[in-house]
Amino acid sequence: MLFHTKIRALMWARVVHEECQFLEGDWWP
């Protein structure tokens, strides 16, 4: 259970990080 939660957290962190990079690229062309 704990391991699965850790994997989900890592996946969410990766998605958020990629989204932040995309937004930064949009704001700073």
C-alpha positions in Angstrom: 0.0 0.0 0.0 2.7 2.4 1.0 4.8 1.5 -2.0 1.9 2.0 -4.4 1.2 5.5 -2.8 4.9 6.4 -3.3 4.7 5.4 -7.0 1.5 7.5 -7.4 3.2 10.5 -5.7 6.3 10.2 -8.0 4.0 10.0 -11.1 2.0 13.1 -10.0 5.3 15.0 -9.3 6.5 14.1 -12.8 3.3 15.3 -14.4 3.2 18.5 -12.4 6.9 19.2 -13.2 6.4 18.7 -17.0 3.3 20.9 -16.8 5.3 23.6 -15.1 8.0 23.4 -17.7 5.4 23.7 -20.4 3.8 26.8 -18.8 7.3 28.4 -18.3 8.0 27.8 -22.0 4.7 29.5 -22.8 5.4 32.5 -20.6 9.0 32.9 -21.6 9.2 32.2 -25.4 
